[in-house]
Amino acid sequence: MLSKDLSAEERETYRMIASGDDVPPDRHTSRLAALGLIEYRPYDGGYWVAHDPAVATRALLTEALSKVVKAAEEARSASALGTLAPHFDASRMWGGGGPAEFLATRSEMNARIGDVTAAACESACTAQSGEPADRDPQVAAAGVERMLATLQSGVRIRTLYNSLAASHAQTCGYVQQVTDAGAEVRTLGTPFPRMMIIDGKHLFVDNYIVQGADADSGWHITDHGSVAWAQYVFNCFWDRGSRWTDRAQQIEGLTTTGRQRQILTELEAGYSQQQAGRRLGYAPRTVAKELGALREALGVQTLYQVTMWWATSPDRRLR
């Protein structure tokens, strides 16, 4: 109501009414009446009377305080909605199209990756750091078809595999088909993070936040800074990788297995057997078993002898 102070004319009009003077017909009285300062009496031809400003002031203050109390109550109610956040965050943190969305199951991850990949128009970069495993033939065939369709649409595809993939028959067959269609594939023996980047705008990574979540859960990230950083990381690992064709040709006639080369590379870098296993995702028993098998194949007794042989071994070039 009091969006601004009374004008000089309004003040003069109130003075005239309070004094009983005649008020010219061109005087503005509507605001004074709305504020409760004057009242029109329609008797005896009609006239204005003035009210006590102190009474009008108290009425206006009461109304204003009532609005303040109501606004405070609405603010308290709004802030209470924040107590619902744990129920939302537990299953879908930063969801609903934000810069990062948690996808709680493998099916959710695969469905989202499929939708985003189908709409790709420039590039798709995938880092498959896990040890290869046989997949259902029908599922694998469907994956090949999707990849070929993406390549045919003009999208550049780069895939970085764990070096063990070069010795895995099913993966080799898959790679042969997609590389013949134009995909670029490399391998890397040192640890690297699993990720997928589509068109430099969409990033898919494993879950490192939600405790107790499904092992195949993950995140779909669209924050520009995060995706750009992940693209840089991918390119760094890509530049260190070996071309798939080179790796496939070089593994023939080697003494070591892919696992053994990974473990030896970690030991050479200064990590203990336990640390190497942790970095590679192998149990301590697996590391000990692989090193034991290599000692037997080489006819030596100690790990020191193995590392001495490794220093000059032709197998070392495939790290």
N, C-alpha and C positions, 0 to 999 in steps of 0.2 A: 504493500500500500504506500509506504513512504519511500518510494524509489528515489526521491530527491527532496530537498528542503522546499518549504513553501516559498512561492515567488513573492516578490514585493507587492504585486497586485493582490494576491490571495491574502496576504497579511493585512493589507489596507481594507479589503472587503470584510474580513472578520472584525476589524476594529469598528467599521461602520455599523455592522449588524449589532455588535455588542453595545454600541453607543446609542442605538435606536435611530440612526440616520437612515434616510432613504437610500436604497441600493440601486444604482443605475442598471437598466435591463441588460446591458452588454457585459456585465461583470460575470466572471466564471465562478460558479459556486459548487459545481459537482464534486470537486475533490475535497473541499471543506466539509461537505455533507457526508461523503464516504468515510471521512476520518472521524465523524461523530462530533465535529466542532460546531456545526450549525444544524438546524432542523427547520424544515418548511412547514408552516401552519397554514392550512387552506381556508381558515376562517376569515370572515370580514374582508373578503377580497384577496386574502393570502398575504402572508408576510414571513420573514425569516426571524428566528430567535437563536441566540448564541448559547452554547453549553460550556460548562467549566472545562478549560483545557486540561486540568489535573485529572478529571474523571476520564476524559478521552485518552489521556496518556496511559492511565492504568489499564484501560480496556485493550489498548494496542499492545502494551507490554505483556499482558496476560495471553493474548493471542500469539505473540511472537514466541514466548516461552513454551507455549503448548506445541508449537511447531518444532522447536528445538528438541523437546522431550521425545516427540514422535520420530524425528530424524535419528536421534541417538538410539532409540529402540530398533529402528530399521537397520542401522549400522551394526548393532549387536547381533541381530538375527542373521544378517548377511555374513558376518565373521564366523558365526557358528557353523555355517555350511562347510567351512574348512575342515571340520572334524571328520567329514566323510572321505577325505583324501586317502587315508590308508586303505579303504575298501577299493578305491579305484586303482591306486598305485600297485597294489598287490597283484593285479592281473593284467593291467594295461597301462604301464607307466608312460607318461607323456604321449598318450595315444590320441586318436581322433584327428590325424592329419598334421600333428605337430612336427618339430624337427627331428624327433626320434620316437619310434613306436616299438614297444615290446611285443613280439609275436611268440606266444607261449608254447606252441607245439610245432612238430616237424611239418604237419599238414598246413598250418598257417604260414610257416616260412616258405614252403614250396609253392603254395598258392600265390603268395605275394610276389615271390621271385618270378614265377611264371607270368603273372600279369605284367610286371614291369619289363621283363625281357621281351615279351610279345610286342610291346610298344617301343622298343629300342630303335633308334634311327642312326646312331653314330658308332658307339663302341660298347664292348662288354669285356671286362677284365675279371678273371677268376683266379684265385689262389687256393689250390686244393692241397693243404698241408698234411692231411691225414694219410695214414698208410692205406693203400688201395685194398679193397675187398670185393669179392664177387657180388654182383647185383642180380636181381631177378632179370632174366633175359628180356622179358616184355618191357619192364621198366627201363632197362638200358636202351632198348631199341627206340622207345618213345623219346628218350633223352637225345638220341642221335637225330631223330627226325626234327625235334625242336631246334637243335643246333644248326642243322642244315638249312632249315627255313629262315633262321635268323641271318645266316651267312648270305643266303640268296637275296635278302632284302637290302644288302649292301653294308651291313654292320661289320666293323672290324672286331674280330674276336682274338683275345690273347689269354691263354691259360697256362698257369704255372703249377706244376705237379711236384709232389714229393718225389725224390729221385727213385724211390722204390717202385714207382709206377711203371718204369721202363722195363721191369721184369715181370709185370703182371699181365697175363695173357688177355684178359677181357679188356683192360684199359688200353693195351696196345692196339687191339682191334678197333676200339672206339676212336682212338687218336688217329689211326690210319684213315678212317673215313672222313673225319672233320678236317684233317690237314690237306687231304686231297681236294677238299672243297674250299680251301683258302684260309683256314684257321691257323694261328701261330701258337706253337706249344713249346714250352721249355720245362726243364726240371732243375731242382735245387736240393742239395743234400743237407744244408744247414736249416735249422728251424726258421719258420716264417709264419705269420698269422693267416688264418683262413679268412677270406673275404670275397665279396663280389661287388664290382662297381659298374653301374650301367649309365652310359651317356655322361659320365662325370657329374651326375645329379643324384643318383641313388646308391647308397652303400648298405650292404648287408654284412653283418658281423655276428660272431658268437656272443652269447650272453655271459657277461662278467659281473652283473649287478644283482639280479634277483636270485636270492639264495633259495635252494631247494627246487628250482624250476626244472622243467624237462631238459634232458641232456641235449636235445636238438632244438631248443628254443634259441631265439636270437633277436637282433634289432634291425629295423629298417630305418636308416638315417638319411635325412634330406637336408640337413644343415650344410650350407655351402662351404663353410670353413672346414668342417670335419671331413666332408667328401673330398675336398681338394687335398687335404693333408693325407688321407688314405691313398689317394691316387699317387701322390709323391712316394709314399712308402712302397706301394706296389711296384712302381717303376724302378725303385732302388733294388728290390729283390729280383725283378725281371732282368735287369742289366747284369746281375751276378749269375743268372741261370745259364744252363747249357741247352743248346738246341736239341729238340727231341731226337732228330735223326742222328746227330752226333753221339748222343748218349746210347741210343739203341745199338749203334755199330760198335761202340767201345766196350760194352759189357760182356761181349763174347770172350771166353778164355781167361776171365779174371779169377783170382784166388778168393777174393772176398765177396760177401753178399752185400746187398744194399744196406741192410741194417748195420753190418759190421763196419762199413765205410762211414756211416753216420756217427757211430759211437767213437771210432778212432779219430774222426775230425774233431769231435767235442773234447776228447782227451788231449789231443794235440793243442787245442786252444787253452788248455790249462784247467779244465773242469775235472772234478773227481768222477768216478764211475756213478756214484749216486746222483750227482748234479747233472751229469750227461743224460742219465735215464729220465730225470725229471724234466729236463729241457726237451727231450725227444718224445716224452710221453710213454716211455717203457718202464716196466716194473724192474726193480733191482735184480730179480731172478732172471729176467730176460736179458739184461745186459751181461750178467755173469755167464749165462748160457752161450751167448753169441761169442764172447771173448774166449770161452773154453773151447768152443768148436773151432775157432780160428787158430788157437794154440795147437790143437790136434792136427789141423790141416797143414800147418807149417812145420810140425814136428819139433816144437820148442816147449819150454817148461814155464816160462815167466812172462808176465805182461811187459816187462822191460824189453825182453827179446822181441816181442810182437811190435812194440813201438819203434824199435831200432829197424826192424824189417820195413815197417810202414814208411819210414822217412825217405827211403829210396825206391819204394815199390811203384811199379807202373799203375797199380790200382789207385794210387793217391791222386792221380790227375782227375779222377771222377768225383772228387769230394763235393 
